[in-house]
Amino acid sequence: MTLEEVVGCNTTEKKMETVNQALEELLAAAQRRDCLTVGVYESAKLMNVDPDSVILCILATDEEDEGDIALQIHFTLIQAFCCDNDINILRVSGMQRLAEVLGENSAESNGNEPKDLHCILVTNPHTDTWKNQALEEVGSYCAESRCKNQWIPYISMQQR
């Protein structure tokens, strides 16, 4: 392994860690501001009605979801829509961590139906401009990935 490869790997790992933390911060902040839409069908409805309010689309799966053909078809259609409407897309694994960040584990204990976390939209109301460092970090990561011809970047959310 060359020095460039070692330094490059280390830099990539640090960047992924930074983006991972930024994504968690962004989700928490968006949830507090009531700027999250959770669920494949709910997200599709919102994108159909008001695509300009969507600033980030998160598509989440784990290994057991890879064989779900219906879900993969939904993802393909959502990805195409996002690309056509210049909406940043991020693929995420680690559904359990995602549920923890959104506080969904406690919903199950209350007897409520767990939410479908496979698709999450972060929105920005037209009446309010939302400045957030985490949002800028995630948006920058998506833009950098597109420059490297990786149109849909991937992040693995790690348990803490």
VOPAGU-2260 file (C-alpha; in pm, 1 decimal, decimal comma):
REM VOPAGU-2260
SITE   aa  ch    i         X         Y         Z
SITE  MET   A    0       0,0       0,0       0,0
SITE  THR   A    1     134,2     341,7     -94,2
SITE  LEU   A    2     136,8     649,6     125,3
SITE  GLU   A    3    -134,2     805,9     -89,9
SITE  GLU   A    4    -358,3     502,5     -39,5
SITE  VAL   A    5    -306,4     506,8     337,6
SITE  VAL   A    6    -372,2     879,9     365,6
SITE  GLY   A    7    -666,5     853,7     123,7
SITE  CYS   A    8    -827,9     570,5     322,7
SITE  ASN   A    9    -786,3     757,4     648,3
SITE  THR   A   10    -930,9    1075,1     497,4
SITE  THR   A   11   -1225,9     883,3     352,9
SITE  GLU   A   12   -1302,4     721,8     689,6
SITE  LYS   A   13   -1290,5    1059,5     865,0
SITE  LYS   A   14   -1514,4    1213,5     598,7
SITE  MET   A   15   -1766,9     929,7     637,7
SITE  GLU   A   16   -1763,8     975,3    1016,3
SITE  THR   A   17   -1821,0    1349,1     978,0
SITE  VAL   A   18   -2106,3    1299,0     731,0
SITE  ASN   A   19   -2258,1    1029,0     951,6
SITE  GLN   A   20   -2258,3    1265,7    1251,4
SITE  ALA   A   21   -2391,2    1549,2    1037,3
SITE  LEU   A   22   -2675,3    1327,9     912,3
SITE  GLU   A   23   -2773,2    1236,7    1268,2
SITE  GLU   A   24   -2765,3    1603,5    1371,6
SITE  LEU   A   25   -2966,2    1701,1    1063,9
SITE  LEU   A   26   -3234,3    1439,3    1129,6
SITE  ALA   A   27   -3267,6    1546,1    1493,4
SITE  ALA   A   28   -3289,2    1915,1    1399,2
SITE  ALA   A   29   -3538,5    1849,9    1118,1
SITE  GLN   A   30   -3752,4    1641,8    1351,3
SITE  ARG   A   31   -3757,4    1923,5    1608,6
SITE  ARG   A   32   -3861,8    2168,1    1334,2
SITE  ASP   A   33   -4127,3    1926,1    1205,5
SITE  CYS   A   34   -3949,0    1914,2     869,2
SITE  LEU   A   35   -3942,0    1534,0     825,7
SITE  THR   A   36   -4169,7    1317,6     618,9
SITE  VAL   A   37   -4132,9     950,3     704,8
SITE  GLY   A   38   -4248,4     657,2     492,0
SITE  VAL   A   39   -4234,1     557,2     126,5
SITE  TYR   A   40   -4596,1     642,4      47,6
SITE  GLU   A   41   -4601,7     961,6     254,0
SITE  SER   A   42   -4282,7    1075,6      83,1
SITE  ALA   A   43   -4416,8     998,5    -263,2
SITE  LYS   A   44   -4732,3    1200,3    -187,9
SITE  LEU   A   45   -4532,7    1501,3     -68,3
SITE  MET   A   46   -4294,7    1490,7    -365,6
SITE  ASN   A   47   -4593,7    1480,4    -599,0
SITE  VAL   A   48   -4759,0    1782,4    -434,0
SITE  ASP   A   49   -4459,5    1999,1    -337,9
SITE  PRO   A   50   -4123,8    1874,3    -471,9
SITE  ASP   A   51   -3963,7    2218,7    -426,7
SITE  SER   A   52   -3987,9    2188,9     -47,7
SITE  VAL   A   53   -3776,5    1869,4     -40,3
SITE  ILE   A   54   -3406,5    1929,7      22,9
SITE  LEU   A   55   -3289,0    1575,3      98,9
SITE  CYS   A   56   -3421,0    1225,3      36,6
SITE  ILE   A   57   -3286,5     942,4     252,5
SITE  LEU   A   58   -3343,0     586,1     132,6
SITE  ALA   A   59   -3269,3     336,9     408,7
SITE  THR   A   60   -3232,3     -40,1     394,1
SITE  ASP   A   61   -3060,7    -324,3     568,0
SITE  GLU   A   62   -2946,1    -654,3     420,3
SITE  GLU   A   63   -3283,6    -822,8     475,9
SITE  ASP   A   64   -3451,6    -550,2     264,9
SITE  GLU   A   65   -3231,7    -611,8     -40,3
SITE  GLY   A   66   -3459,1    -894,4    -158,6
SITE  ASP   A   67   -3778,3    -685,5    -130,5
SITE  ILE   A   68   -3854,1    -624,4    -499,0
SITE  ALA   A   69   -4144,8    -387,3    -430,3
SITE  LEU   A   70   -3925,2    -170,5    -209,5
SITE  GLN   A   71   -3647,5    -167,0    -470,6
SITE  ILE   A   72   -3899,4     -56,6    -737,9
SITE  HIS   A   73   -4018,2     224,8    -509,0
SITE  PHE   A   74   -3656,9     327,8    -452,9
SITE  THR   A   75   -3585,9     332,2    -826,5
SITE  LEU   A   76   -3887,1     554,7    -893,2
SITE  ILE   A   77   -3806,3     787,1    -602,5
SITE  GLN   A   78   -3441,6     813,5    -713,4
SITE  ALA   A   79   -3547,9     901,2   -1067,8
SITE  PHE   A   80   -3787,9    1166,0    -939,4
SITE  CYS   A   81   -3520,1    1315,2    -713,6
SITE  CYS   A   82   -3266,9    1327,9    -997,2
SITE  ASP   A   83   -3521,5    1499,7   -1224,7
SITE  ASN   A   84   -3599,5    1757,9    -954,4
SITE  ASP   A   85   -3242,4    1820,5    -828,2
SITE  ILE   A   86   -3312,0    1673,4    -484,4
SITE  ASN   A   87   -3010,4    1533,7    -297,0
SITE  ILE   A   88   -3038,5    1159,7    -233,9
SITE  LEU   A   89   -2854,3     955,4      25,7
SITE  ARG   A   90   -2863,6     576,0      64,4
SITE  VAL   A   91   -2830,2     463,1     425,1
SITE  SER   A   92   -2792,5     131,3     601,2
SITE  GLY   A   93   -2837,4      79,9     972,9
SITE  MET   A   94   -3212,4      92,4    1023,6
SITE  GLN   A   95   -3179,3      29,6    1397,5
SITE  ARG   A   96   -2951,5     331,9    1443,3
SITE  LEU   A   97   -3182,2     540,2    1225,9
SITE  ALA   A   98   -3476,5     441,5    1448,2
SITE  GLU   A   99   -3275,2     539,1    1757,6
SITE  VAL   A  100   -3188,2     880,0    1612,8
SITE  LEU   A  101   -3554,8     943,8    1536,1
SITE  GLY   A  102   -3673,0     803,8    1870,2
SITE  GLU   A  103   -3878,1     532,5    1703,9
SITE  ASN   A  104   -3775,8     253,9    1943,1
SITE  SER   A  105   -3983,9     412,4    2219,4
SITE  ALA   A  106   -4289,2     425,1    1989,5
SITE  GLU   A  107   -4293,8      47,1    1972,2
SITE  SER   A  108   -4309,9      19,8    2349,9
SITE  ASN   A  109   -4614,1     251,5    2353,0
SITE  GLY   A  110   -4801,4       2,8    2137,4
SITE  ASN   A  111   -4793,9     223,8    1827,6
SITE  GLU   A  112   -4718,8      79,4    1486,9
SITE  PRO   A  113   -4349,9     142,9    1403,6
SITE  LYS   A  114   -4299,9     394,1    1123,5
SITE  ASP   A  115   -4171,1     294,8     781,6
SITE  LEU   A  116   -3819,1     438,8     790,3
SITE  HIS   A  117   -3724,5     322,1     440,4
SITE  CYS   A  118   -3776,6     669,8     295,5
SITE  ILE   A  119   -3732,2     994,7     484,8
SITE  LEU   A  120   -3757,6    1341,3     336,5
SITE  VAL   A  121   -3607,2    1651,4     490,5
SITE  THR   A  122   -3810,8    1952,4     386,8
SITE  ASN   A  123   -3767,9    2326,0     402,6
SITE  PRO   A  124   -4089,0    2528,7     405,6
SITE  HIS   A  125   -4100,7    2799,7     138,9
SITE  THR   A  126   -4175,4    3063,4     403,0
SITE  ASP   A  127   -3860,8    2989,0     599,4
SITE  THR   A  128   -3499,2    2959,5     494,5
SITE  TRP   A  129   -3330,2    2708,3     716,4
SITE  LYS   A  130   -2956,9    2744,1     768,9
SITE  ASN   A  131   -2797,7    2443,7     933,0
SITE  GLN   A  132   -2431,5    2335,6     936,0
SITE  ALA   A  133   -2527,6    1965,8     929,8
SITE  LEU   A  134   -2751,1    2025,0     627,2
SITE  GLU   A  135   -2465,7    2201,1     448,6
SITE  GLU   A  136   -2226,1    1914,6     533,0
SITE  VAL   A  137   -2462,0    1646,1     400,1
SITE  GLY   A  138   -2544,9    1854,0      91,7
SITE  SER   A  139   -2174,6    1906,1      26,0
SITE  TYR   A  140   -2112,0    1531,4      56,2
SITE  CYS   A  141   -2389,2    1461,6    -196,4
SITE  ALA   A  142   -2246,0    1722,0    -437,5
SITE  GLU   A  143   -1891,9    1581,9    -402,2
SITE  SER   A  144   -2023,6    1232,2    -471,5
SITE  ARG   A  145   -2197,4    1349,7    -789,2
SITE  CYS   A  146   -1869,6    1506,4    -904,4
SITE  LYS   A  147   -1711,4    1160,5    -863,9
SITE  ASN   A  148   -1995,7    1005,1   -1071,4
SITE  GLN   A  149   -2144,5     843,6    -763,1
SITE  TRP   A  150   -2495,4     976,9    -812,6
SITE  ILE   A  151   -2643,0     820,0    -501,4
SITE  PRO   A  152   -2392,3     824,8    -215,1
SITE  TYR   A  153   -2407,7     561,7      56,9
SITE  ILE   A  154   -2359,1     590,3     434,0
SITE  SER   A  155   -2360,7     315,4     693,7
SITE  MET   A  156   -2505,5     439,4    1022,6
SITE  GLN   A  157   -2311,4     278,6    1304,7
SITE  GLN   A  158   -2442,1     183,8    1648,1
SITE  ARG   A  159   -2300,9     392,2    1929,8
